[in-house]
């Protein structure tokens, strides 16, 4: 299992990371729908880690929580208070809290695999998981709107009130594209592209460090020290991005739900 893309060949030349890193060969069941490759294993590890963390943190709940329970409760409160309750209110926030919590922590744990040794790639850096989560958010948004106003949701979304009827020729296609097409697409691409770029930057810095120190040596090792420092700095930045992307994905999902259950619908 390759942890980084090759950075040098026998000719001594440096080769930067490429997009092929995100399409590794199969390890098991090649050519079938059950094919397992490096990305699949990373995703499985992330899901198992997520379940294990919550099991360990909640199996012995106490009125006065310990450090681990406090950490779990703090993470849950971020979603409940800062996303669900703030945007949807107590009633609707409670209804949609399970889906928002699942999205937040699933994205977070799969993002963090990009900076974990021996994994070194985010489970969200290939379109599968971001697309599935975007579809889940999209279906939840549609469900919330239809549940709130079965007869008027699509009508009010495509034909907003207060617009002269001839203008609907222009407004309705724009609303159709922006509301029902652009939203899931942007949710998918925003998450995936951030993780792709972060991975490529980390591989570039650490791959360059290995090249300058082990392949060239001598004074070039000083450059390797610089690239290593940048790599460590970007690792910390990538952790921040992993958290922010999880927060943004859950936040935008809540925003879309809030728009769907607004009174005008």
N, C-alpha and C positions, 0 to 999 in steps of 0.2 A: 504494500500500500504506500504510494508516494505521498510524502508529507508536503513537499514543495516541488515546484516544477524544476527541471534541470536548469542550472545556471551556467554551466560550462561544459564543453565537450573536449575531446582529446586534442583539438587544435588550440585550446587555451582561450577561446573567445567566449565572451560573456553573452548569454542568451536570457533575455528578460522573460517574465511570465507571459503566458498567452491564454486565450479564452478556452483552449483545449483542457485546461486544468479542471473546468467545470463539467467535463464530459468524460469521466474516467471509464476504463474498461470494466466489464462485469467480473465480479468475484464468484457469484453463484447464479445458477439458473439463467445463463446467458441466452438471449433470444426469446425469452418468455415474458409474460406480463409480471412475473414474480422476480424478475432480474434484480439482483442485489449488487450494488457497487459501493464505492466509497461514500458518496453522498447519502445513499440510503442508510448505511451504517451510522453515519453521523446523526442523521435524523432519529434513528432508533435510540441511540445513546442519549440524545437530548430529551426525548419523551420519557425514557426510563429514569433519567436524572430528575426530571420535573416531578414525576410521580413519587419517586423516592424522597425528595426534599419535602413535599407536602405531607407524605405519610409520616415521616419522622417528626415533622413540625407540628402535626395535629393529632398524633395518636394518644397523647397524654395531655389534654388541654387542662390548664390550671387557671384559677381566678387571678392569681398573681403569676403572670407568665415568666418563663425563663428567657434567656437571651435568644435562643433559637425560635421559640414560639413568638417572641416579640418581633423578630425579624420577619417572620411569615405574616403576622398580623399587620405590620407596617406596609408590606407589599400589597396585601389585600386592601388596605385602607387607601392606598394610592388610587386604585381603580374605583373603589366604592365612593370615596369622598370627592376626589379631584376630577373624576371623569363622569361616573354614573349620576351621582346626586347633583353635582354642579350643573350638568348639561340637561339632564332629564327630570330632575326633581326626585323626591323621595319615592313616589308611587311608581313612575315609569323606570326610575333608576333601579329599584328592586326587581322589577320584571326582567330587565335586560342585563342585570349584573352578572349572571353566570356566563353568558356569551362574551361579554366584554372582558371578564376576568380570564376566561380561557384563551381568548385572542391575545391579550397582553402577555401572559406568561408563556404561551407557546412561542410567540415571536421572540420574546426575550431570551429564552433558553436556546432556541435554534440560532439566534444571532450570536450568542456568546461562544458557541462552539468554534467560531472563527478565530478566537484568541486562546483557545485551550490547547496545550501541547499534545501532539499525537493525533489531534483532530484537524486543527488548522484550516478549517473551512466552514463557513456558516451554512446551516441547513436551509436557510432562506435565500441562498445565492443562486439557486436554480429555480426556474419559474414554478415548479410544481406546487410547493407549499404556499408561496405568496398568492398564486392564482386561486388555490382552494380556499384560503382564508378570505380573499377578496370576494369570492362567490358567496361564502357564508355571510359576510357582512352585507352583501347586496341583497341576498334573500331575506335577511333579517330586516333590512330597510324596507323592502317591499311588503313584507308581512306586517310590520308595524304600521305602515300607511294604510293598507287595506283593512286591518283590524280596527284602526281608528275611524276610518270613513270608507266603508266598502264601495259606496256609489260615486264618491267624488274625488278619491285619491288621484287616480290617473287623469281625470278631467282637470283638476286644479293644478296638477303638475305640468300638464302640457298646454293648458289654456289659462294662464294666470289672470285673475280678475283685474279690472281697471284698464285693460288694453283694448283699444279700438279694434273691432273685428277684422278689418283688412290687414292689420299688422300681424295677426296670427299666422299669416302665410310665412312670415319670417321668424316670428318668435317660437312657434310650435316646433319646427325642426331643430332650432337651437336648444330648446328645453329638452327635447327627446335625446339629443346627442349628449348634452352636458349632464343630464340627470341620470339617464339609464344606460349610457355607454361609457362616457368618460370616467365616471366615478370608479367602477371596478378596475378599469384599465390603469388609472393613475395610482390606485392603491397597490396594485400588483407591481408596477414598474418602479415606483418610489422605493419600496422595500428591497426589491431584488437588485436594482442598480446600485443602491448604497452599499449593499453587502458585497457585490462584485468588485466595486472600486476599492473598498477597504481591503479585501483579500489581495487584490493585485498589488496594492501599495505595500502591504506587509511582506509579500513574497519578494517584491523588488528590493526592498531595503535589506532584508535578511539574506536574500540570495546574493546581493552585491557584497554584503559583508563577508560571506563565505568565499566569494570569488577573490576579493582583494587580499584576504588574509591567507587563504590556503593555496590559491592558484598563483598569485603574483608575489606575495610576501614583500619583504624589505620595507621601503618607505611607503609602499602602497597600503601597508597594514594600518597606517595612520588614517587613510581614507576609509578603511574598513571600520575603524573606531567611530568615525563620523556617521557612516550609514547605520551602524549598530545603534547609536544614540537616537537617530531619527526613527529607527524601527521600534525601539522601546517607547519613544514618545507617541508614535502613531498607534501602538498597541493600546496605550491608555486612552487615546482619542477614539479608537475603535470600540472600546468598552462603553464610552459615553454615547457613541453613535448607536450601539446595540440597544441601550436603554431608551434613548430618544426615539428610535424607530418603532420600538414596541409601544411606547407611549403615544406616538403620533398615529399609529395604525388603530389602536383602540379608541383614541380621541376622535379621529375622523369617523369611525364607525358610529360612535355616540352622536356626533354632529348630524350625520345622515339620518339616524333614527329620530333625533330631535326635530329635524325638518319634516320628517314623515308624520309625526304625531302632533305637529303644530295645529293650533285651533282652526286655521283657515282650511285645513284638509278635512 
